[in-house]
Amino acid sequence: MQMEATFKGRVQGVGFRATTQMIARKLKLCGSVRNLKDGSVELIAHGLKIDLEQLLKELKELFPGVVVEQISYKSNAAPVESGFSILS
């Protein structure tokens, strides 16, 4: 399953991407996270839905002011990459 999410709030310059990568790797998810020009952060992750939801849960706990502005799931999407990376 693929999850795409956009995070708003205090998400740039606070370790949000590195923390996302650490949690995603712990959960054995594939995908990427990157800063967007508007100050938000985009996340694309592939894995089991329970692990994708755990990633969101942990991010919300560690960054309580963050708002998940958009989130979508695609059940038939195959990962386009292996591992989890931070994009610039």
C-alpha positions in Angstrom: 0.0 0.0 0.0 1.2 3.5 -0.7 0.5 6.5 1.5 1.0 10.1 0.4 0.8 12.8 3.0 1.5 16.6 3.3 2.4 18.0 6.7 2.1 21.7 7.6 3.1 23.6 10.7 6.6 23.6 12.2 8.1 20.9 10.0 11.2 22.5 8.4 14.4 23.1 10.4 13.3 20.9 13.3 14.5 17.4 12.3 11.1 16.3 10.9 12.6 14.7 7.8 15.3 12.9 9.7 12.9 11.7 12.3 10.5 10.5 9.6 13.3 8.6 7.9 14.4 7.0 11.2 10.8 5.8 12.0 10.1 4.6 8.5 13.3 2.6 8.4 12.5 1.1 11.8 9.1 0.1 10.4 10.7 -1.3 7.2 8.9 1.2 5.0 10.1 2.3 1.6 9.7 5.8 0.2 10.9 9.4 0.7 10.3 12.6 2.5 11.1 16.1 1.2 10.6 19.8 2.0 8.3 21.7 -0.3 8.8 25.4 -1.3 5.6 26.4 0.5 7.1 25.3 3.9 5.3 22.0 4.1 6.8 18.5 3.9 5.7 15.7 1.5 5.8 12.1 2.5 5.4 9.1 0.2 5.7 5.7 1.9 5.0 2.1 0.9 4.3 -0.8 3.3 1.6 -2.4 5.3 -1.2 -0.1 6.3 -0.7 -0.8 10.0 2.9 0.3 9.7 2.0 3.4 7.7 -0.5 4.4 10.4 2.1 3.7 13.1 4.5 6.2 11.2 1.8 8.9 11.3 1.0 8.2 15.0 4.7 8.5 16.0 5.2 11.7 14.0 2.1 13.2 15.6 3.4 12.3 19.1 6.9 13.7 18.5 5.7 16.8 16.6 2.4 17.7 18.3 1.9 21.0 16.4 2.1 19.4 13.0 -1.0 19.2 10.9 -1.5 16.5 8.3 -3.1 18.5 5.6 -3.6 15.9 2.9 -3.4 12.1 3.1 -4.3 9.5 0.6 -3.8 5.7 0.3 -3.5 3.6 -2.9 -3.8 -0.1 -2.4 -2.4 -1.2 -5.7 0.7 1.0 -5.9 4.0 -0.7 -6.1 7.1 0.8 -4.5 9.3 2.6 -7.0 12.3 2.5 -4.8 13.8 0.5 -2.0 14.7 2.0 1.4 13.6 5.3 2.7 15.4 8.5 1.7 15.4 12.2 2.3 15.1 14.2 -0.9 16.1 17.9 -1.3 
